[in-house]
Amino acid sequence: MKRYIYLPLAMLVITSLFSCEEKDPDNGNIIIVDQDISEPTTWISSKTYVIEYGVSVNANLIIEPGTVIKFKSGAWLDFGGYENVTLTANGTVENPIIFTSYSSNPAPGAWQGLWFYGNTLSNSSMTYCEIKYAGQDNFPAMNFDTKITFNNCKITDIKKNGIYSLEGFVAFNGNTIENVGTHAIDIACEAVHTLGSNNSITCESGYGIKVRAGNLDGTSATWKKQTVPYYIDGGIWVDQDLTIEPGTNLKFHADAWITFGATNNTTLNAIGTETEQIIFTSAAATPAPGAWAGLFFYTNTSSNSKMEYCVVEFAGKENDNANITLIDINGLTIENCIIRKSSGYGIFSWNSTWNDINNTFEDNALGDIYWNN
């Protein structure tokens, strides 16, 4: 989600004759920030910083542990819009850095959010930070067009999305996201592998981590189990090695699918356990057979690819009307999986050899397996 930054540029011109930070005459501990930041700056914990409106940070900014930053209605901070910037906002367990509303009685959407543009350097970091009550005008609380480290932070009381991410993160571990209006995270499929471990994410029913359509064509990636489902929002082409962790839940919208091995050598390791199955299902609240397209495996899928202890259900919307479609492949193993409620076949196998081991088929409209060899 791009945001144009004409206002900060205008404010830079208007306020160029004034100081970046002015002390509130009523309280020396209050710093009013009403101008863009163009020189290296440190915000200290003994002061409270009040952001008057949209402020662009185009120089290195250090924020000390325990610092509180409050935002008036319509205010935001954006980083790296014009110049290379490093943000260092590393709090501690005892002294987190707080980004919150200036209102004495805030509600979700009381201020806009934090925005990281392409000139924000990858050595930027936010750790033990709390972001509260953001998301005004339906913007995400945090917008990342570039990668930074984001660990042990808390995002809460947000009007809609918690995070929008274009490229993912250098690191993303130990974070808490809760009380958000829609999805906790909206992320490109190419960046899902940057979502790390020990995150605690809660959402209302029907929301979780939105994964946008696209192509995976790097070397290898792992999609980690999170505490909410991944909501697949369109077609994803996987032409690299992909591992999906046990217990991962993937929910597909109506026009969504995943295709493996269409153009490059691809190995899928989707190996769950008896107690932590990997789920491929519909995103619909009350799904019916044919609610999404399905999983498709093509000729460049390697022979050591494996699906084990997976559930694949409610697919068959397109093409060969099956939960799983195999075309010109050799050696894929499907073992101990439950394949059910397709609008067509459980598995459609065209000119393919594969290992069918101890699978369970249930309620597939046209039959369990279609063979054409």
VOLOKOL-570815 format. One record per residue (C-alpha): residue number from 0; residue in one letter; chain; x, y, z. Coordinates in pm, 1 decimal, always signed. Each point is the difference from the previous one (the first is absolute). Example, Ala and Ser with C-alpha at 12.3 -4.5 7.8 and 13.67 -1.06 7.14 Angstrom:
2
seq, type, mol, c1, c2, c3
0, A, A, +1230.0, -450.0, +780.0
1, S, A, +137.0, +344.0, -66.0
END
This chain:
373
seq, type, mol, c1, c2, c3
0, M, A, +0.0, +0.0, +0.0
1, K, A, +170.9, +317.4, -125.4
2, R, A, -56.9, +332.6, +168.6
3, Y, A, +89.3, +324.6, -173.2
4, I, A, +194.7, +246.9, +208.1
5, Y, A, -82.3, +340.0, -144.2
6, L, A, -110.4, +134.5, +339.8
7, P, A, +333.9, -54.0, +176.4
8, L, A, +177.2, +176.6, -289.7
9, A, A, -237.9, +292.4, +25.6
10, M, A, +46.9, +18.2, +373.4
11, L, A, +377.4, -1.7, -47.5
12, V, A, -28.5, +313.8, -212.3
13, I, A, -249.7, +172.0, +228.0
14, T, A, +186.8, -68.3, +320.8
15, S, A, +357.7, +29.4, -120.0
16, L, A, +58.6, +308.4, +214.3
17, F, A, -104.2, -167.8, +321.8
18, S, A, +159.5, -249.4, +232.4
19, C, A, -71.1, -372.7, -48.5
20, E, A, -81.7, -40.0, +366.4
21, E, A, -156.9, +264.0, +220.7
22, K, A, -47.4, -27.3, +372.9
23, D, A, -356.2, +35.5, +115.7
24, P, A, -1.2, +319.4, +210.1
25, D, A, -224.6, -165.7, +257.9
26, N, A, +217.8, -303.4, +58.7
27, G, A, +370.6, -33.2, -73.0
28, N, A, -35.3, -377.0, -28.9
29, I, A, -222.7, +29.3, -307.9
30, I, A, +168.2, +34.2, -338.2
31, I, A, -221.7, +110.3, -286.5
32, V, A, +119.0, -149.2, -331.6
33, D, A, -143.5, +212.6, -277.6
34, Q, A, +262.5, -12.7, -274.8
35, D, A, +171.4, -263.2, -209.2
36, I, A, +325.9, -140.3, +139.1
37, S, A, +301.3, +58.1, -223.6
38, E, A, +288.8, -24.6, +250.3
39, P, A, +107.3, -298.1, +214.8
40, T, A, -220.5, +6.1, +308.5
41, T, A, -40.6, -182.7, +330.6
42, W, A, -326.0, -10.4, +191.9
43, I, A, +57.3, -52.3, +371.4
44, S, A, -212.8, -183.3, +252.4
45, S, A, -36.4, +294.7, +238.1
46, K, A, -210.8, +183.2, -261.0
47, T, A, -335.8, -73.1, -158.0
48, Y, A, -11.8, +77.5, -371.9
49, V, A, -325.5, +124.3, -154.4
50, I, A, -33.0, -34.3, -376.8
51, E, A, -217.4, +283.2, -129.1
52, Y, A, -69.7, -130.5, -352.5
53, G, A, +182.8, -198.9, -270.5
54, V, A, +375.1, +12.1, +69.6
55, S, A, +261.5, -142.1, -236.8
56, V, A, +323.7, -136.1, +143.6
57, N, A, +285.4, +38.5, -247.7
58, A, A, +294.8, -35.9, +234.8
59, N, A, +104.4, -262.6, +249.7
60, L, A, -226.5, -12.4, +304.6
61, I, A, +79.0, -170.6, +330.9
62, I, A, -280.8, -48.9, +251.4
63, E, A, +104.7, -91.8, +352.3
64, P, A, -166.1, -280.5, +199.4
65, G, A, -301.2, +126.0, +193.8
66, T, A, -74.1, +290.6, -233.3
67, V, A, -365.2, +88.0, -63.0
68, I, A, -110.1, +143.7, -335.0
69, K, A, -356.2, +129.7, -25.1
70, F, A, -181.2, +80.3, -324.6
71, K, A, -275.6, +251.7, -52.7
72, S, A, -288.4, -80.7, -232.5
73, G, A, +123.8, -17.2, -360.2
74, A, A, +363.9, -34.1, +107.1
75, W, A, +255.4, -257.8, -107.8
76, L, A, +372.6, -62.2, -32.7
77, D, A, +153.2, -114.1, -327.3
78, F, A, +359.6, -107.9, -50.8
79, G, A, +229.8, -2.3, -301.3
80, G, A, -216.5, +179.4, -249.6
81, Y, A, +281.4, +215.7, -141.0
82, E, A, +329.8, -93.3, +168.7
83, N, A, +161.6, -312.9, +141.1
84, V, A, -113.6, -42.0, +359.9
85, T, A, +75.4, -235.5, +287.8
86, L, A, -260.2, -19.1, +274.9
87, T, A, +124.9, -142.8, +328.8
88, A, A, -297.3, -47.8, +230.8
89, N, A, +109.1, -272.4, +239.8
90, G, A, -187.3, -10.5, +326.0
91, T, A, +25.5, -261.3, +272.7
92, V, A, -243.7, -225.8, +183.9
93, E, A, -7.0, +245.6, +291.6
94, N, A, +8.8, +313.5, -214.9
95, P, A, -180.4, -43.0, -331.4
96, I, A, -25.6, +283.9, -248.7
97, I, A, -363.0, +112.8, -32.3
98, F, A, -162.8, +137.3, -316.8
99, T, A, -355.6, +97.8, +91.9
100, S, A, -278.9, +254.8, -32.4
101, Y, A, +16.2, +347.2, +151.3
102, S, A, -366.8, -28.0, +91.3
103, S, A, -91.6, -44.9, +364.8
104, N, A, -267.7, -249.7, -107.6
105, P, A, +137.0, -166.9, -313.8
106, A, A, -177.4, -245.1, -227.0
107, P, A, +135.3, -211.6, -288.1
108, G, A, +84.9, +229.9, -291.1
109, A, A, +83.2, +302.7, +214.6
110, W, A, +318.0, +69.9, -204.0
111, Q, A, +133.1, -123.9, -328.5
112, G, A, +307.7, -217.7, +47.0
113, L, A, +366.6, -62.2, -79.3
114, W, A, +122.9, -18.4, -359.9
115, F, A, +331.2, -143.3, -121.8
116, Y, A, +98.0, +95.4, -354.0
117, G, A, +272.2, -139.4, -221.7
118, N, A, +284.4, +212.6, +137.6
119, T, A, -45.0, -144.8, +348.2
120, L, A, +314.1, -208.8, +40.8
121, S, A, -9.4, -366.9, +94.6
122, N, A, +203.7, +63.4, +316.9
123, S, A, -303.9, +180.3, +142.0
124, S, A, -161.3, -175.0, +293.1
125, M, A, -299.2, +16.6, +228.7
126, T, A, +9.2, -224.3, +304.8
127, Y, A, -221.7, +10.2, +306.8
128, C, A, -219.5, +269.7, -149.4
129, E, A, -375.2, +43.1, +47.0
130, I, A, -219.4, +147.6, -273.0
131, K, A, -350.6, +87.0, +117.8
132, Y, A, -320.3, +153.4, -143.5
133, A, A, +133.5, +56.4, -352.6
134, G, A, -171.8, -50.3, -334.6
135, Q, A, -179.8, +327.6, -62.9
136, D, A, -160.7, +31.6, -347.1
137, N, A, +14.4, -382.2, -27.3
138, F, A, +376.0, -6.2, -50.0
139, P, A, +198.1, -283.8, +158.1
140, A, A, +162.1, +81.4, +330.4
141, M, A, +338.3, -76.8, -155.8
142, N, A, +94.5, +9.2, -368.2
143, F, A, +328.5, -161.6, -107.0
144, D, A, +131.7, +52.7, -352.4
145, T, A, +337.7, -132.2, +110.0
146, K, A, +151.5, -242.5, +250.5
147, I, A, +94.8, +79.1, +357.5
148, T, A, +35.9, -201.0, +321.2
149, F, A, -327.4, -10.7, +191.7
150, N, A, +20.8, -215.8, +312.3
151, N, A, -186.2, -26.4, +331.3
152, C, A, -237.8, +282.2, -87.7
153, K, A, -370.2, +38.3, +70.8
154, I, A, -263.3, +137.9, -236.7
155, T, A, -341.6, +43.5, +154.5
156, D, A, -331.7, +187.6, -25.8
157, I, A, +27.5, +61.0, -374.6
158, K, A, -290.5, +105.8, -220.5
159, K, A, +72.3, -239.1, -288.9
160, N, A, +327.8, -167.0, -108.2
161, G, A, +286.4, -20.6, +244.6
162, I, A, +279.2, -29.4, -259.5
163, Y, A, +30.4, +37.4, -375.8
164, S, A, +327.5, -140.7, -132.3
165, L, A, +144.8, +8.5, -349.4
166, E, A, +333.8, -179.9, +50.8
167, G, A, -27.6, -154.8, +345.8
168, F, A, +252.1, +38.1, +279.8
169, V, A, +363.4, -49.4, +90.1
170, A, A, -141.6, -167.8, +311.1
171, F, A, -351.3, -33.1, +138.5
172, N, A, -14.7, -194.5, +324.9
173, G, A, -176.1, +12.3, +334.7
174, N, A, -258.3, +257.4, -103.6
175, T, A, -354.6, +39.9, +129.7
176, I, A, -282.6, +125.8, -223.1
177, E, A, -347.5, +19.9, +147.7
178, N, A, -326.4, +193.7, -12.0
179, V, A, +28.4, +91.3, -368.4
180, G, A, -301.3, +69.4, -217.4
181, T, A, +93.7, -219.3, -296.7
182, H, A, +315.5, -195.8, -85.9
183, A, A, +292.3, +14.6, +238.9
184, I, A, +245.7, -7.4, -291.7
185, D, A, -41.4, +60.0, -373.6
186, I, A, +313.1, -130.5, -173.1
187, A, A, +133.1, -93.3, -344.4
188, C, A, +28.4, -376.3, -52.1
189, E, A, +370.5, +43.5, -78.8
190, A, A, +52.3, +136.8, +352.2
191, V, A, -197.6, -249.6, +210.3
192, H, A, +319.2, -190.4, +84.1
193, T, A, +131.1, +303.7, +191.3
194, L, A, -271.4, -40.1, +264.1
195, G, A, +185.9, -172.8, +280.1
196, S, A, -80.9, -182.2, +321.3
197, N, A, -162.2, +55.3, +339.4
198, N, A, -250.7, +254.8, -129.1
199, S, A, -335.9, +28.3, +177.3
200, I, A, -265.7, +118.2, -244.8
201, T, A, -373.9, +10.8, +62.1
202, C, A, -273.1, +112.4, -239.9
203, E, A, -372.8, -12.5, -35.0
204, S, A, -143.1, -293.7, -194.4
205, G, A, +75.7, +29.2, -371.7
206, Y, A, +325.9, +187.0, +45.5
207, G, A, +362.8, -86.5, +56.2
208, I, A, +298.5, +47.9, -231.2
209, K, A, -103.8, +106.8, -349.7
210, V, A, +238.2, -136.2, -265.7
211, R, A, -7.8, +181.9, -331.4
212, A, A, +31.8, -178.1, -335.6
213, G, A, +335.4, -27.1, -174.9
214, N, A, +300.0, -215.2, -89.3
215, L, A, +251.2, -180.6, +221.9
216, D, A, +305.0, -54.1, -218.5
217, G, A, +301.4, +33.2, +230.1
218, T, A, +190.5, -287.7, +158.2
219, S, A, -189.0, -129.7, +303.8
220, A, A, -240.8, +122.3, +266.1
221, T, A, -188.0, -119.2, +306.2
222, W, A, -349.6, +110.1, +91.8
223, K, A, -18.8, -20.3, +376.9
224, K, A, -300.2, -93.0, +206.4
225, Q, A, -161.7, +309.7, +148.5
226, T, A, -283.9, +32.0, +249.4
227, V, A, -245.3, +110.0, -272.3
228, P, A, -62.8, -137.8, -350.1
229, Y, A, +158.9, +122.2, -318.4
230, Y, A, -271.9, +134.6, -230.7
231, I, A, +109.5, -56.3, -361.0
232, D, A, -141.8, +286.1, -206.4
233, G, A, +80.4, -115.9, -354.1
234, G, A, +210.9, -230.3, -213.1
235, I, A, +349.0, -83.9, +126.0
236, W, A, +259.9, -155.9, -230.0
237, V, A, +269.5, -188.0, +191.3
238, D, A, +313.2, -67.5, -204.6
239, Q, A, +245.4, -50.6, +284.3
240, D, A, +32.6, -232.7, +296.4
241, L, A, -269.0, +62.1, +260.7
242, T, A, -44.0, -147.9, +347.2
243, I, A, -327.0, +44.0, +188.1
244, E, A, +22.6, -61.4, +373.9
245, P, A, -226.4, -246.7, +185.3
246, G, A, -319.0, +159.4, +131.1
247, T, A, -11.3, +270.8, -266.2
248, N, A, -351.6, +95.6, -111.4
249, L, A, -44.1, +139.3, -352.6
250, K, A, -340.6, +136.0, -100.1
251, F, A, -69.9, +80.5, -364.8
252, H, A, -235.0, +258.4, -143.7
253, A, A, -214.2, -90.5, -298.7
254, D, A, +250.4, +79.4, -275.2
255, A, A, +306.5, -121.0, +189.1
256, W, A, +229.1, -296.3, -57.1
257, I, A, +361.2, -112.0, +29.2
258, T, A, +188.8, -140.8, -300.2
259, F, A, +328.9, -186.1, +45.9
260, G, A, +277.6, -65.9, -251.3
261, A, A, -142.2, +166.6, -308.9
262, T, A, +330.3, +148.3, -122.5
263, N, A, +285.4, -85.4, +241.9
264, N, A, +104.5, -297.1, +210.4
265, T, A, -212.3, +4.4, +313.9
266, T, A, -8.7, -212.5, +313.2
267, L, A, -297.6, +24.2, +233.1
268, N, A, +35.5, -124.8, +356.5
269, A, A, -343.3, +24.2, +159.3
270, I, A, +53.1, -250.7, +278.6
271, G, A, -237.8, +27.5, +292.7
272, T, A, -53.4, -238.5, +288.0
273, E, A, -298.8, -190.8, +136.7
274, T, A, -60.6, +275.5, +253.6
275, E, A, +106.7, +295.4, -218.5
276, Q, A, -141.3, -49.0, -344.7
277, I, A, +60.1, +251.6, -276.6
278, I, A, -337.7, +131.4, -116.6
279, F, A, -83.0, +119.3, -353.2
280, T, A, -361.0, +118.5, +8.5
281, S, A, -246.5, +268.4, -101.9
282, A, A, -6.8, +349.0, +148.0
283, A, A, -379.2, +6.6, -20.0
284, A, A, -189.7, +14.4, +327.0
285, T, A, -223.2, -286.4, -117.1
286, P, A, +199.8, -173.8, -274.7
287, A, A, -143.3, -229.9, -262.4
288, P, A, +177.7, -228.7, -248.9
289, G, A, +164.9, +207.2, -273.1
290, A, A, +56.8, +301.3, +225.8
291, W, A, +359.5, +45.7, -126.6
292, A, A, +209.3, -123.9, -289.5
293, G, A, +239.1, -253.2, +155.6
294, L, A, +365.2, -110.9, +2.6
295, F, A, +173.9, -59.7, -334.3
296, F, A, +323.6, -193.2, -54.3
297, Y, A, +183.2, +22.1, -333.6
298, T, A, +291.3, -175.6, -162.1
299, N, A, +278.4, +187.5, +180.7
300, T, A, -122.9, -123.1, +338.1
301, S, A, +285.5, -211.6, +135.8
302, S, A, -45.0, -368.6, +76.8
303, N, A, +85.0, +51.6, +368.5
304, S, A, -290.2, +240.6, +55.9
305, K, A, -234.2, -118.0, +272.5
306, M, A, -335.0, +75.8, +158.1
307, E, A, -57.4, -185.5, +325.9
308, Y, A, -269.5, +45.9, +262.7
309, C, A, -166.5, +270.1, -205.1
310, V, A, -369.9, +77.6, -43.8
311, V, A, -109.9, +130.3, -340.1
312, E, A, -367.6, +86.9, -25.6
313, F, A, -273.8, +200.9, -179.1
314, A, A, +202.6, +61.7, -319.1
315, G, A, -71.8, -79.6, -365.2
316, K, A, -124.9, +336.1, -122.8
317, E, A, +204.0, +5.4, -321.8
318, N, A, +180.3, -201.7, -265.8
319, D, A, -28.3, -371.6, +71.9
320, N, A, -230.3, +45.1, +299.6
321, A, A, +214.5, -163.0, +263.3
322, N, A, +149.4, +75.1, +338.0
323, I, A, +342.1, -104.3, -134.1
324, T, A, +99.4, -6.6, -368.4
325, L, A, +312.4, -185.5, -120.9
326, I, A, +126.4, +62.9, -353.1
327, D, A, +308.1, -175.7, -143.2
328, I, A, +168.0, -58.8, +334.7
329, N, A, +197.7, -293.0, +131.2
330, G, A, +51.4, -101.8, +361.7
331, L, A, -201.2, +235.7, +220.4
332, T, A, -103.5, -173.1, +323.4
333, I, A, -341.1, +62.8, +155.3
334, E, A, -25.7, -186.0, +329.4
335, N, A, -242.1, -9.4, +293.6
336, C, A, -196.3, +289.1, -144.8
337, I, A, -373.4, +71.2, +9.4
338, I, A, -135.1, +110.6, -337.3
339, R, A, -366.7, +87.9, +8.4
340, K, A, -297.2, +202.1, -116.9
341, S, A, +127.7, +82.6, -349.1
342, S, A, -253.0, +117.2, -256.3
343, G, A, +167.9, -248.1, -234.7
344, Y, A, +271.2, -252.9, +75.9
345, G, A, +210.4, -30.3, +309.1
346, I, A, +311.5, -32.8, -221.0
347, F, A, +18.7, +45.3, -377.7
348, S, A, +306.8, -181.1, -133.6
349, W, A, +104.1, +64.3, -360.2
350, N, A, +298.8, -189.9, -141.8
351, S, A, +151.1, -17.0, +348.0
352, T, A, +147.0, -256.4, +235.3
353, W, A, -18.0, +69.4, +370.9
354, N, A, -9.0, -177.8, +333.6
355, D, A, -348.4, -39.2, +151.7
356, I, A, +56.8, -121.1, +357.9
357, N, A, -272.2, -46.9, +260.7
358, N, A, -210.2, +299.1, -104.4
359, T, A, -364.3, +56.0, +92.4
360, F, A, -248.8, +122.0, -261.8
361, E, A, -341.8, +134.3, +99.4
362, D, A, -296.9, +152.5, -184.8
363, N, A, +168.6, +89.5, -329.3
364, A, A, -278.0, +63.3, -250.9
365, L, A, +146.2, -179.7, -305.4
366, G, A, +214.6, -255.2, +178.8
367, D, A, +319.2, -34.1, +196.0
368, I, A, +266.0, -23.3, -272.7
369, Y, A, -13.9, +54.2, -374.4
370, W, A, +280.7, -181.5, -179.4
371, N, A, +108.7, +81.0, -355.9
372, N, A, +333.5, -164.2, -67.7
END
